[in-house]
Amino acid sequence: MTKNGDTRTILALNSGSSSLKFGLYRVGSSKTEMLVSGEAEAIGDADATFRAIDASGADLLSETAPIASQEDAVARIGRFLADGKFPLAAAVGHRIVHGGPGLLQHCLIDDAVLAQLKGAIPFAPLHIPAALAVIRFARANFPNRPQAACFDTSFHADMPDVARTLPIPRALRSEGIRRYGFHGLSCESIVHQLTGNLPPRLIVAHLGNGASVTAIRNGQSVDTSMGLTPTGGVIMGTRTGDLDPGVLVYLMREKKLGAAELEELVDHRSGLLGISGLDSDMRRLHEAASFNDNARLAIEMFCYAVRKQIAAMIAALGGVDTVVFTGGIGENDEVARAMICEGLAWAGIGQPEMLSWTVREVVPGSKVCVLPSQEDEQIARHTWSLQNTARG
């Protein structure tokens, strides 16, 4: 033990615009054990929720009460861990969606890193300010503990030039405008789970409210669907995915939309929500699909977009050995999985028995499996490694 707790005990914080996930882990060189995890949701609303579960998935706490800000959420996590007499965290790791061109590798946080993160806000104005707030509050609530930044872009940092370079003038590319890729921590967690049996040509379809498809050769990202920001790629819950740039020019010229209005449109009013006019949640769209043509179209377009992107990644890899579905939709929506794979029989994908597959199940002889996204465990592992390296 140290004065800050067991050096193997790591707190992972995974912030969203109105949510904050957490997990307390005991990390070793060969094993990561989850002690407790949970989430504060609907932060800023009067009916915000706070829930925590133990390693077996049993509820430890579930409450509805106002959580006014990310600061209050961090403080609530601190009180919960203290009241439950959980081991003190020796370090805190943070998921950072985007570090801009200057921060491409996971690192311990110091004043210089914070300054670089502030400079990267234009690359992810919806995500970085919230992450900076959580870092600031975590430093106050968990003092004298190393804090680590774990970037969703790091896994894709070494993509080949042909994949990461955008077809724009060199002067703009020199400012850091390139394909960064996201969901990197999720992809890393899939690679980690396949350790010892990692296929040389792997495709990870991380499908949730945000969605991306990544081609991985021998454990390294070689191409991915998201681009400069998490708005690009396949259709998502409220995001457009890839969109003809001429649409944006038209909206600017003819509808007089400014940058903030365009950002609101492509990030919050489009995707499944925009197509259906009903909801961004696939579960509710499935419920409505039998009587609502727009809900049915939204589902079909989503599955079609993912199917096309998987096919593109097969081309990038020169074939495929395994496709892994992960994320909220990827893990739980068996109908969407089957619809996506239905048109991929030419690649050896598309078995009808997919309808009954569960998370972690690998069907013998199949090229497809379903694995859980374990971003927070990846954060804990990286933080533990960075902490040990810093101590020498």
C-alpha positions in Angstrom: 0.0 0.0 0.0 1.0 3.6 -0.5 -0.5 6.7 1.1 -2.8 6.9 -1.9 -3.9 3.3 -1.9 -3.0 0.1 -3.6 -0.9 0.9 -6.6 -2.9 -1.7 -8.6 -6.2 0.0 -8.0 -7.2 2.4 -10.8 -10.4 4.5 -11.2 -11.5 4.9 -14.8 -13.7 7.9 -15.7 -15.5 7.9 -19.1 -17.3 11.2 -19.6 -20.1 12.1 -22.1 -21.9 15.4 -22.6 -24.5 14.5 -20.0 -23.2 11.3 -18.5 -20.2 10.0 -16.5 -19.3 6.3 -16.4 -16.9 5.0 -13.8 -15.1 1.8 -12.9 -12.8 0.8 -10.1 -10.3 -1.9 -11.2 -7.5 -3.9 -9.7 -4.9 -4.2 -12.4 -1.9 -6.5 -12.8 0.4 -7.4 -15.5 -1.7 -10.4 -16.7 -5.2 -9.7 -15.2 -7.6 -6.8 -14.7 -10.4 -7.3 -12.1 -13.4 -5.0 -11.9 -14.3 -4.1 -8.3 -17.3 -1.8 -9.0 -18.7 0.2 -11.8 -21.5 2.6 -12.5 -22.8 5.7 -14.3 -24.4 9.0 -13.6 -26.9 9.8 -16.4 -29.0 12.8 -17.4 -26.5 15.1 -15.6 -28.1 18.6 -15.4 -31.7 17.2 -15.2 -33.8 17.1 -12.1 -34.4 13.4 -12.6 -30.7 12.4 -13.1 -29.8 8.8 -12.1 -26.9 7.3 -10.4 -26.3 3.5 -10.5 -23.6 1.2 -9.4 -23.1 -2.6 -9.8 -20.6 -5.0 -8.4 -18.3 -7.4 -10.3 -21.2 -9.9 -10.7 -23.5 -7.3 -12.1 -25.7 -7.1 -9.0 -27.1 -3.7 -8.1 -25.3 -1.9 -5.3 -27.1 1.4 -5.7 -29.8 2.9 -7.9 -31.1 6.4 -7.2 -32.8 9.3 -8.9 -31.8 12.7 -7.7 -30.5 16.0 -9.2 -26.9 15.9 -10.4 -26.4 19.5 -11.5 -23.0 19.2 -13.2 -20.0 17.0 -14.0 -18.4 18.3 -10.8 -21.4 17.0 -8.8 -21.1 13.6 -10.6 -17.4 13.3 -9.8 -18.2 14.2 -6.1 -21.0 11.6 -6.0 -18.7 8.9 -7.3 -16.1 9.9 -4.6 -18.7 9.7 -1.8 -20.0 6.4 -3.1 -16.6 4.8 -3.1 -15.8 6.2 0.3 -19.1 5.1 1.8 -18.6 1.6 0.4 -15.1 1.5 1.8 -13.7 0.5 -1.5 -9.9 0.6 -1.9 -8.4 4.0 -2.5 -7.6 4.6 -6.2 -3.9 5.1 -6.7 -4.5 6.8 -10.1 -7.3 8.1 -12.2 -7.7 7.5 -15.9 -9.8 9.5 -18.3 -11.3 8.7 -21.7 -10.6 11.6 -24.0 -12.3 11.5 -27.4 -9.9 13.7 -29.2 -6.5 15.1 -28.4 -6.0 16.9 -31.7 -2.8 16.6 -33.7 -0.5 17.2 -30.7 -1.8 14.4 -28.4 -1.9 11.1 -30.2 -0.6 8.7 -27.5 -2.0 8.0 -24.0 -0.1 10.0 -21.4 -0.1 11.3 -17.8 -1.7 14.6 -17.4 0.3 17.7 -16.4 -0.1 21.4 -17.1 1.4 21.1 -20.6 -1.0 18.3 -21.5 -4.0 20.4 -20.2 -2.8 23.3 -22.3 -2.7 21.1 -25.4 -6.1 19.7 -24.7 -7.5 23.3 -24.5 -5.9 24.0 -27.8 -7.6 20.9 -29.3 -11.1 22.1 -28.5 -11.8 23.1 -32.1 -11.4 19.5 -33.1 -14.1 18.2 -30.7 -16.0 21.2 -29.2 -18.7 19.0 -27.9 -16.4 16.6 -26.0 -13.2 18.2 -24.9 -14.7 20.9 -22.6 -16.6 18.2 -20.7 -13.5 16.1 -20.4 -11.5 19.0 -19.2 -14.1 19.7 -16.5 -14.0 16.1 -15.3 -10.2 16.2 -15.1 -10.3 19.4 -13.1 -12.9 18.0 -10.7 -11.1 14.6 -10.4 -7.9 16.4 -9.4 -9.8 18.1 -6.7 -11.8 15.1 -5.4 -8.9 12.6 -5.7 -5.9 14.8 -4.8 -2.2 13.6 -5.1 -3.1 10.9 -7.5 -1.7 10.7 -11.0 -4.2 11.4 -13.7 -4.0 9.8 -17.2 -5.4 10.8 -20.5 -6.4 7.8 -22.7 -7.3 8.9 -26.2 -9.9 7.3 -28.5 -7.7 8.3 -31.4 -4.4 6.6 -30.2 -5.3 3.2 -31.7 -5.5 4.8 -35.1 -2.5 7.1 -34.9 -0.3 4.9 -37.1 -2.8 4.2 -39.9 -1.0 4.3 -43.4 -1.0 7.6 -45.2 -3.4 6.3 -47.8 -6.1 5.9 -45.2 -5.5 8.8 -42.9 -4.8 11.6 -45.5 -7.8 13.6 -46.5 -8.0 14.9 -50.2 -7.6 18.6 -49.3 -4.8 21.1 -49.9 -1.5 20.3 -48.2 -1.6 23.6 -46.2 -4.8 22.5 -44.5 -3.4 19.0 -43.9 -0.4 20.6 -42.2 -2.8 22.1 -39.6 -3.8 18.6 -38.5 -6.9 18.1 -40.6 -6.8 14.4 -41.3 -8.6 11.2 -40.5 -8.1 10.4 -36.8 -10.6 7.6 -36.2 -12.4 7.0 -32.9 -13.7 4.2 -30.7 -10.0 3.3 -30.4 -10.3 2.1 -26.8 -13.2 -0.2 -27.7 -11.1 -1.6 -30.6 -8.1 -2.1 -28.2 -10.4 -3.9 -25.8 -11.5 -6.3 -28.6 -7.9 -7.0 -29.6 -7.1 -7.6 -25.9 -9.9 -10.1 -25.5 -8.7 -12.0 -28.6 -5.1 -12.2 -27.2 -3.7 -15.6 -28.1 -6.3 -16.1 -30.9 -6.1 -12.8 -32.7 -7.0 -13.2 -36.4 -4.7 -11.5 -38.8 -7.6 -9.7 -40.6 -10.1 -8.4 -38.1 -13.0 -6.0 -38.6 -14.6 -4.4 -35.5 -18.1 -3.0 -35.9 -18.7 -0.8 -32.8 -22.4 0.0 -33.1 -24.2 2.2 -30.6 -25.5 5.7 -30.6 -22.1 6.4 -32.1 -21.0 3.8 -34.7 -17.8 3.0 -36.6 -16.2 0.1 -38.5 -12.4 -0.5 -38.2 -10.1 -2.7 -40.2 -7.3 -4.3 -38.1 -4.3 -6.2 -39.5 -2.2 -8.1 -37.0 -3.6 -6.0 -34.2 -2.9 -2.6 -35.9 -5.6 -0.3 -37.3 -5.2 0.2 -41.0 -8.5 2.0 -41.8 -11.6 3.2 -40.0 -14.9 4.8 -41.0 -14.8 7.9 -38.7 -12.7 10.8 -39.9 -11.6 14.2 -38.5 -14.5 14.0 -36.0 -16.9 11.4 -34.7 -19.6 12.7 -37.0 -18.2 10.9 -40.1 -18.6 7.3 -41.3 -21.8 5.3 -41.0 -25.3 6.6 -40.1 -25.6 6.9 -36.3 -28.3 7.7 -33.7 -28.4 11.5 -34.3 -25.3 12.0 -36.5 -25.3 12.0 -40.3 -22.2 9.9 -40.9 -20.5 10.6 -44.3 -22.4 13.3 -46.2 -21.8 15.0 -49.5 -20.0 18.3 -48.7 -22.2 19.9 -51.2 -25.2 19.5 -48.9 -23.4 21.7 -46.3 -22.5 24.3 -49.0 -26.1 24.3 -50.2 -27.4 24.8 -46.6 -25.0 27.6 -46.0 -25.8 29.4 -49.3 -29.5 28.8 -49.6 -30.7 28.4 -46.0 -28.1 30.8 -44.6 -27.1 28.3 -41.9 -24.0 29.2 -39.8 -21.4 26.9 -38.3 -23.3 26.4 -35.0 -26.5 25.5 -36.9 -24.8 23.1 -39.2 -23.1 21.4 -36.2 -26.5 21.1 -34.5 -28.0 19.6 -37.7 -25.3 17.0 -38.4 -24.6 16.0 -34.8 -28.0 16.2 -33.1 -30.9 16.2 -35.6 -29.8 13.7 -38.2 -29.1 10.0 -38.4 -31.7 7.5 -37.2 -33.6 10.4 -35.6 -33.6 12.5 -38.7 -34.6 9.7 -41.0 -37.4 8.3 -38.8 -38.6 11.6 -37.3 -39.3 9.5 -34.2 -36.3 8.5 -32.2 -32.6 7.7 -32.3 -33.0 4.5 -30.2 -33.0 1.3 -32.3 -35.1 -0.4 -29.7 -38.0 2.1 -30.2 -37.5 2.0 -34.0 -37.9 -1.8 -34.0 -41.1 -1.4 -32.0 -42.5 1.1 -34.6 -41.2 -0.5 -37.8 -44.2 -2.7 -38.3 -46.5 0.3 -38.8 -44.2 3.2 -39.5 -42.4 3.3 -42.9 -39.9 5.9 -41.8 -38.8 3.9 -38.7 -38.4 0.9 -41.0 -36.4 2.9 -43.5 -34.1 4.2 -40.7 -33.3 0.7 -39.6 -32.7 -0.5 -43.2 -30.4 2.5 -44.0 -28.4 2.0 -40.8 -27.8 -1.7 -41.6 -27.1 -1.0 -45.2 -24.5 1.7 -44.3 -22.7 -0.7 -41.9 -22.8 -3.5 -44.4 -21.2 -1.3 -47.1 -18.5 -0.2 -44.6 -17.7 -3.7 -43.6 -17.4 -4.6 -47.3 -15.0 -1.6 -47.8 -12.9 -2.8 -44.9 -12.8 -6.3 -46.4 -11.3 -4.7 -49.5 -8.8 -2.7 -47.3 -7.6 -5.9 -45.7 -7.7 -8.1 -48.8 -10.2 -10.4 -47.1 -11.5 -11.0 -43.6 -11.0 -13.7 -41.0 -13.3 -12.4 -38.2 -15.9 -9.7 -37.8 -16.6 -8.6 -34.2 -19.8 -6.8 -33.3 -19.7 -4.7 -30.2 -21.3 -1.6 -28.6 -24.9 -1.3 -27.5 -26.5 -2.2 -30.8 -23.7 -4.6 -31.9 -24.0 -6.6 -28.7 -27.8 -6.6 -28.1 -29.6 -6.1 -31.4 -29.7 -9.6 -33.0 -32.1 -8.5 -35.8 -29.7 -5.6 -36.9 -26.7 -8.0 -36.8 -28.6 -10.4 -39.1 -29.7 -7.6 -41.5 -26.1 -6.3 -41.7 -24.7 -9.7 -42.5 -27.4 -10.8 -44.9 -25.7 -9.2 -47.8 -22.2 -10.4 -47.0 -22.6 -14.1 -47.8 -20.1 -13.7 -50.6 -17.4 -13.0 -47.9 -18.5 -16.0 -45.8 -20.6 -13.9 -43.5 -24.3 -14.0 -43.0 -25.3 -17.1 -41.2 -29.0 -17.1 -40.2 -28.2 -18.6 -36.7 -26.8 -15.1 -35.8 -30.3 -14.3 -34.6 -29.7 -16.3 -31.5 -26.1 -15.3 -30.8 -25.2 -13.8 -27.4 -22.3 -11.8 -26.2 -19.0 -13.7 -26.1 -20.4 -16.6 -28.1 -18.3 -17.7 -31.0 -20.1 -20.0 -33.5 -17.7 -22.8 -34.7 -16.7 -22.3 -38.3 -18.2 -18.8 -38.5 -16.4 -15.6 -39.3 -18.5 -13.5 -36.9 -18.6 -13.2 -33.1 -20.1 -10.8 -30.5 -17.8 -9.4 -27.8 -18.4 -6.7 -25.1 -16.8 -3.3 -25.5 -14.5 -2.8 -22.5 -13.3 0.7 -22.8 -13.1 1.4 -19.1 -10.9 -1.7 -18.5 -8.6 -0.4 -21.3 -8.4 3.0 -19.5 -7.5 1.2 -16.3 -4.8 -0.9 -18.0 -3.2 2.1 -19.8 -3.3 4.2 -16.6 -1.7 1.5 -14.5 1.1 1.1 -17.2 1.7 4.9 -17.4 1.8 5.1 -13.6 4.4 2.3 -13.3 6.5 3.8 -16.1 6.5 7.2 -14.4 7.6 5.6 -11.1 10.4 3.8 -12.9 
